[in-house]
Amino acid sequence: MLMQEIREIARARGLKPGKKSKADLIHAIQEAEGNTPCFGTTTVLDCGQEGCLWREDCLAVQRKAQAA
Protein backbone atom coordinates (compact mmCIF):
# COMPACT_ATOMS: atom_id res chain seq x y z
CA MET A 1 0.00 0.00 0.00
CA LEU A 2 1.27 3.45 -0.84
CA MET A 3 2.16 5.90 1.92
CA GLN A 4 -0.43 8.38 0.67
CA GLU A 5 -3.15 5.76 1.14
CA ILE A 6 -1.85 4.95 4.62
CA ARG A 7 -1.81 8.65 5.53
CA GLU A 8 -5.42 8.98 4.37
CA ILE A 9 -6.45 6.02 6.53
CA ALA A 10 -4.64 7.57 9.49
CA ARG A 11 -6.38 10.91 9.01
CA ALA A 12 -9.75 9.17 8.72
CA ARG A 13 -9.07 7.68 12.15
CA GLY A 14 -8.18 11.04 13.64
CA LEU A 15 -4.41 10.55 13.60
CA LYS A 16 -1.81 13.04 12.42
CA PRO A 17 0.60 11.16 10.15
CA GLY A 18 3.39 13.73 10.24
CA LYS A 19 6.65 12.21 9.02
CA LYS A 20 6.22 8.80 10.62
CA SER A 21 7.69 5.79 8.88
CA LYS A 22 5.34 3.35 7.20
CA ALA A 23 5.65 0.84 10.04
CA ASP A 24 5.16 3.47 12.76
CA LEU A 25 2.11 4.90 11.04
CA ILE A 26 0.55 1.47 10.55
CA HIS A 27 1.26 0.65 14.21
CA ALA A 28 -0.52 3.88 15.22
CA ILE A 29 -3.51 2.96 13.07
CA GLN A 30 -3.59 -0.56 14.50
CA GLU A 31 -3.56 0.84 18.05
CA ALA A 32 -6.26 3.41 17.20
CA GLU A 33 -8.43 0.53 16.00
CA GLY A 34 -7.85 -1.37 19.24
CA ASN A 35 -5.57 -3.95 17.63
CA THR A 36 -2.11 -5.12 18.53
CA PRO A 37 0.55 -3.07 16.68
CA CYS A 38 2.02 -6.11 14.97
CA PHE A 39 2.85 -4.86 11.45
CA GLY A 40 6.28 -6.04 10.34
CA THR A 41 6.80 -8.39 13.26
CA THR A 42 7.16 -12.14 13.12
CA THR A 43 3.55 -12.40 14.27
CA VAL A 44 2.47 -12.44 10.62
CA LEU A 45 3.84 -15.94 10.27
CA ASP A 46 1.10 -17.33 12.52
CA CYS A 47 -1.35 -14.48 13.13
CA GLY A 48 -4.26 -16.02 11.23
CA GLN A 49 -5.61 -12.58 10.25
CA GLU A 50 -6.16 -13.36 6.59
CA GLY A 51 -8.39 -10.30 6.09
CA CYS A 52 -5.95 -7.81 7.61
CA LEU A 53 -5.56 -4.65 5.55
CA TRP A 54 -1.79 -4.73 6.05
CA ARG A 55 -1.19 -8.47 5.50
CA GLU A 56 0.42 -8.31 2.04
CA ASP A 57 2.81 -5.52 3.05
CA CYS A 58 3.53 -7.28 6.32
CA LEU A 59 4.39 -10.53 4.55
CA ALA A 60 6.66 -8.60 2.17
CA VAL A 61 8.50 -7.07 5.15
CA GLN A 62 9.02 -10.53 6.62
CA ARG A 63 10.23 -12.01 3.31
CA LYS A 64 12.75 -9.17 3.02
CA ALA A 65 13.93 -9.69 6.62
CA GLN A 66 14.38 -13.41 6.08
CA ALA A 67 16.38 -12.84 2.89
CA ALA A 68 18.79 -10.50 4.67
N, C-alpha and C positions, 0 to 999 in steps of 0.2 A: 504494500500500500504506500502511496506517495505521502510525503510529509505534509503537503497541503491538505490532503484528505484527513490525515490524523489531526492536524490543527483544527480543522472544521469540526470534527467530532468532539475534540476537547472543548472548544468554545460552546458547542451545543449543550455540553454538560456543565457549563459555568466555570470552566477552567481557563486560565490565562497561559497559553502555550509558551510565550516568551521565546527564549533561545534554547529550550531543553532539547536534549538528544532524543532520537526516535524512541529508544528504550525507556528513558525517563518519562517522556510524555505518555507513552502507552501505559507505563506503571501508574501514573497519576490518574489516567482514565479508568484503569482497572479498579483502583482504590475508590474512586468517586462512584463507581457502579456497585461497590460493596464486594468486589472480588479480590482474590489474592493477587498481588502484583507479581505475576510469574513469567511475564514475557521474557524470552531469551534465556530462561533458566533450563536446567535439565528436566524440570517437571514436564515439559512437553512430551518427553519420551513415554510417559505413562499417565498423562493427565486425563485422558478419556473425553476431553471437551472437543469433540469433532466439529461442533458448530461455532466454535470460538472465532470471532472476527479477526483475530491476530494469528491464528494457527499457521497459515502458510508462511508468513514472515517469520514466525517463531521457529518453525521447522528449518527454514533457510539459515537462520542464525546458528542453530545447533549443528547443521551439516557443515557450515563454515568452521565452527569451533572444533569439530571432530577432525576436519581435514588439516587443521593447523598443527 
